[in-house]
Amino acid sequence: MSEQIVDKAAAGRGARQYHIGIAPGEVGSVALLPGDPFRVPFVAEFLTDVTEVAHNREHRTMTGMYRGKMITATSTGMGCPSTAIAVEELARVGVTSMIRVGSSAALQSGIEPGDLLVSEGSLRNDGTTAAYVNPGFPAVPDIGIAAELRRTAESMSQQRGGFGVYSGINATDDAFYAEGPEWIAQLTAMGILNVEMESSALFVVAKLRGLRAGMVCACSSNLLEGVSVYDKKDSALKDGWMRSIEVALDTAVALDL
């Protein structure tokens, strides 16, 4: 191999990262990962001593303190390619645990907008993870994080009411508008709980890099029952986002991530 060929696995280590714009020492050991950069301030609402570290492309990062722990929030953008970049670069600057907090569409009956969905693993229907690992390699969260997310969410539901908590296998798709009725029916028949666009990359890259990862999402729609908050003005989804963030923060503190 020519010595002139760039080794991306080695390039940029110990420096300010090209895509997320963060350097070592500017973030904590745990990061919450919403998809949308405009939801990073939602995480900041729970924090004190908030600082905006960087905002480059779809990747916006803020840090702050929550119950004595430094928390980082970085947006991944939509889909697995940008998520994998964020995970790789966050790991390079010192993040060791990551929890995705986002939106996801339910695929089983009875789940409503604003309910919380905790991932136990992802069906890898994406192209990004295929570039990393064999098709049989599982996309699974850290067991301890997944269990604590569920426990914390259920405790919150019992104390406050008004929303359900579900856990199971989700699907990660690349093409939002290619999710037609036949595909939705197949996923439902397999018992897949929900579908989103980022978690398989998060889980696979985290496993390969020795990181801990998990996901708790707010239900945005029920594709099986034709229920969607996108069709009307509704506070259910934002309420779900805020619950997912609080659950992730409490999990980070409980596990000292």
Order of alpha helices (4+ residues) and beta strands (2+ residues): beta-alpha-beta-beta-beta-alpha-beta-beta-alpha-beta-alpha-beta-alpha-beta-beta-alpha
